[in-house]
Amino acid sequence: MDGIGWGTILLALLLRFWPVWLALVLTFAVSARYRRRLGLYGRLFDSTIGMVGFGLVMFWVFTALFSDLIVTHDVLSQISQMKNKPPGSAVPDGTAWYLLGGDHLGRDVFSRMVAGSRIVIAIAPLATLFAFMAGITLGLPAGYYGGRLDTVLSFLANLILAFPVILLFYLLVTPEIAATGLPQYLAIVLFLFCLLYTSDAADDLLCVDLGGCRIIKKKQYN
């Protein structure tokens, strides 16, 4: 069996993702219909940019959920004749094609890309949570005290932002580093720091409600 051209490849890719397209259409239709009742989430559908961003995120979420229906080959199966083959190459028995070609081990790139979305969906929220915890740890005291502390912590924040968060998460979950207990200690420090600082800051603040207008100011101590 001969290989297929790019037109056929694109058509086959679109057809393989039919569960994703169906889920996206249903999600957008229901969300747009009831957006006035959905609060902040519903406001996404008042913005073109918000809808595009939401669509991109949900595309990969649905891809991960329906990956078993989308893949065309076993992600671990290797065919030696398909090593480094270009997109659209037919498998030796002529029953199917590698839509996006084969990798250096003869595995289907398309199926591995789709199956990999499940790993990304599992890791991305944890990496975001780590970035959120680090941001709170540095941002709260910087905004509260200001001055030199703000300058130093802003510099540290820039250092963290310069390092890819997902790569940092990968390093923290590697067996060698995980065995040292560093991720657990780091999580405890970040978590306790947020609790202690929030409690201390709350003790130093006085909340006054004047006719529905809430004013928060520092307590004055004699």
WOQUI-V318871 format. One record per residue. N is the residue number from 1. SS is DSSP state (H for helix, E for strand, C for the rest). PHI is phi in radians with two decimals (* if undefined). Layout:
BEGIN
n->(N N)
ss->(SS SS)
phi->(PHI PHI)
END
This chain:
BEGIN
n->(1 2 3 4 5 6 7 8 9 10 11 12 13 14 15 16 17 18 19 20 21 22 23 24 25 26 27 28 29 30 31 32 33 34 35 36 37 38 39 40 41 42 43 44 45 46 47 48 49 50 51 52 53 54 55 56 57 58 59 60 61 62 63 64 65 66 67 68 69 70 71 72 73 74 75 76 77 78 79 80 81 82 83 84 85 86 87 88 89 90 91 92 93 94 95 96 97 98 99 100 101 102 103 104 105 106 107 108 109 110 111 112 113 114 115 116 117 118 119 120 121 122 123 124 125 126 127 128 129 130 131 132 133 134 135 136 137 138 139 140 141 142 143 144 145 146 147 148 149 150 151 152 153 154 155 156 157 158 159 160 161 162 163 164 165 166 167 168 169 170 171 172 173 174 175 176 177 178 179 180 181 182 183 184 185 186 187 188 189 190 191 192 193 194 195 196 197 198 199 200 201 202 203 204 205 206 207 208 209 210 211 212 213 214 215 216 217 218 219 220 221 222)
ss->(C C C C C H H H H H H H H H H H C H H H H H H H H H H H H H H H H C H H H C H H H H H H H H C H H H H H H H H H H H H H H H H H H C H H H H C C C C C C C C C H H H C C C C C C E E C C C C C C E E C C C E C C C C C E H H H H H H H H H H H H H H H H H H H H H H H H H H H H H H H H H H H H H C H H H H H H H H H H H H H H H H C C H H H H H H H H H C H H H H C C C H H H H H H H H H H H H H H H H H H H H H H C E E E E E E C C E E E E E E C C C C)
phi->(* -1.39 -1.27 -2.01 -1.46 -1.16 -1.09 -1.18 -1.09 -1.09 -1.12 -1.13 -1.11 -1.06 -1.23 -1.14 -1.60 -1.02 -1.11 -1.21 -1.06 -1.10 -1.14 -1.14 -1.08 -1.12 -1.10 -1.18 -1.12 -1.18 -1.16 -1.19 -1.17 -1.99 -1.11 -1.23 -1.75 -1.79 1.11 -1.09 -1.07 -1.15 -1.20 -1.00 -1.51 -1.67 -2.20 -1.12 -1.11 -1.09 -1.17 -1.13 -1.08 -1.09 -1.12 -1.14 -1.14 -1.21 -1.03 -1.33 -1.14 -1.20 -1.08 -1.16 -1.19 -1.86 -1.04 -1.15 -1.52 -1.67 -1.05 -1.86 -2.51 -1.13 -1.19 -1.79 -1.23 -2.10 -2.11 -1.03 -1.26 -1.76 -1.14 0.97 -1.35 -1.29 -1.01 1.53 -1.30 -1.48 -1.22 -0.97 -1.40 1.29 -1.67 -2.79 -2.25 -1.58 -1.05 -1.95 1.50 -2.00 -1.54 -1.24 -1.87 1.42 -1.73 -1.28 -1.16 -1.07 -1.12 -1.23 -1.12 -1.17 -1.15 -1.16 -1.08 -1.16 -1.19 -1.11 -1.09 -1.32 -1.54 -0.98 -1.07 -1.20 -1.13 -1.14 -1.09 -1.10 -1.12 -1.12 -1.14 -1.15 -1.15 -1.14 -1.03 -1.56 -1.35 -1.08 -1.17 -1.12 -1.31 -1.41 -1.65 1.18 1.15 -1.13 -1.07 -1.08 -1.12 -1.14 -1.19 -1.12 -1.13 -1.12 -1.11 -1.12 -1.12 -1.16 -1.15 -1.29 -1.78 -0.99 -1.15 -1.13 -1.13 -1.08 -1.11 -1.02 -1.13 -1.23 -1.70 -1.14 -0.96 -1.12 -1.34 -1.09 -1.17 -1.36 1.45 -1.03 -1.03 -1.16 -1.12 -1.12 -1.12 -1.13 -1.09 -1.11 -1.19 -1.18 -1.08 -1.08 -1.14 -1.15 -1.18 -1.07 -1.14 -1.18 -1.18 -1.14 -1.19 -1.59 -1.93 -2.12 -1.82 -2.11 -1.83 -2.03 1.01 1.54 -1.75 -1.63 -2.01 -2.03 -2.48 -1.25 -1.22 -1.78 -1.93 -1.62)
END
